[in-house]
Amino acid sequence: LETNTVLMDKLKKVQQENEELKARMDKHMELSRQLSTEQAVLQESLEKESKVNKRLSMENEELLWKLHNGDLCSPRKLSPSSPSVPLQSPRNSGNFSSPTVSPR
């Protein structure tokens, strides 16, 4: 009878631990689902940003090529006596700092 009581106490303790572990497992599964969903959203956002970045990079390369080869329609290029077009137009001078001015 005494052994039976001890075993019943151990059984209750093990059952309680089992329930606690099941609750922890459920909590971890829910957190895992949330993180997976968030990861999918972030991955999609990253892919969109990468596409935009690639497109902007290609546009930038195209504009630099046109600028270098004189293909941009510029009022300065129409005049044969005007000097070559500077790298920064007055319109865009606020967007980029010159290499000699930027602190590093």
C-alpha positions in Angstrom: 0.0 0.0 0.0 2.9 2.3 0.9 4.6 1.5 -2.4 1.3 2.2 -4.3 1.0 5.6 -2.7 4.6 6.5 -3.6 4.0 5.4 -7.2 0.8 7.3 -7.4 2.6 10.5 -6.2 5.3 9.9 -8.8 2.7 9.3 -11.5 0.9 12.6 -10.6 4.2 14.4 -10.7 5.2 12.9 -14.1 1.7 13.7 -15.5 2.0 17.3 -14.3 5.4 17.6 -15.9 4.0 16.1 -19.1 1.2 18.7 -19.2 3.7 21.5 -18.6 5.9 20.2 -21.4 2.9 20.0 -23.8 2.0 23.6 -23.0 5.5 24.7 -23.6 5.6 22.8 -26.9 2.3 24.4 -28.0 3.7 27.8 -27.2 6.9 27.1 -29.1 4.9 25.8 -32.1 2.9 29.0 -32.2 6.0 31.1 -32.0 7.6 29.1 -34.7 4.5 29.7 -37.0 4.6 33.4 -36.3 8.3 33.6 -37.1 7.8 31.6 -40.3 5.1 34.0 -41.4 7.2 37.0 -40.6 10.2 35.5 -42.4 8.1 34.9 -45.5 6.9 38.5 -45.4 10.4 39.8 -44.9 11.7 37.6 -47.7 9.1 39.0 -50.1 10.0 42.5 -49.1 13.7 41.8 -49.6 13.0 40.5 -53.1 10.9 43.5 -54.0 13.6 45.8 -52.6 16.3 43.9 -54.6 14.3 44.3 -57.8 13.9 48.0 -57.2 17.6 48.4 -56.3 18.6 46.5 -59.5 16.4 48.6 -61.7 17.7 51.8 -60.1 21.3 50.6 -60.5 20.7 49.9 -64.2 19.0 53.3 -64.7 22.0 54.9 -63.0 24.5 53.0 -65.2 22.5 54.0 -68.3 22.4 57.7 -67.3 26.2 57.6 -66.5 26.9 56.0 -69.9 24.7 58.7 -71.6 26.4 61.4 -69.7 29.9 60.1 -70.5 29.0 59.7 -74.2 27.2 63.0 -74.5 23.8 61.4 -75.2 21.9 63.5 -72.7 19.9 66.4 -74.2 21.5 69.3 -72.5 21.3 73.0 -73.5 25.0 73.2 -72.9 25.7 70.5 -75.5 23.8 72.3 -78.1 26.2 75.2 -78.2 29.5 74.3 -80.0 31.5 76.8 -78.1 30.4 75.6 -74.6 32.8 73.5 -72.6 31.9 69.8 -71.9 29.1 69.1 -69.5 30.2 68.8 -65.9 29.4 65.7 -63.9 26.9 67.5 -61.7 24.2 69.6 -63.2 22.9 72.6 -61.1 19.6 70.8 -60.8 21.2 67.7 -59.2 24.0 69.4 -57.3 22.2 69.0 -53.9 21.8 65.3 -54.4 25.4 64.2 -54.5 28.4 65.4 -52.6 31.7 65.8 -54.5 34.4 63.3 -53.5 36.7 66.1 -52.3 34.1 67.5 -49.9 32.7 64.3 -48.3 34.4 63.5 -45.0 35.7 60.0 -44.4 
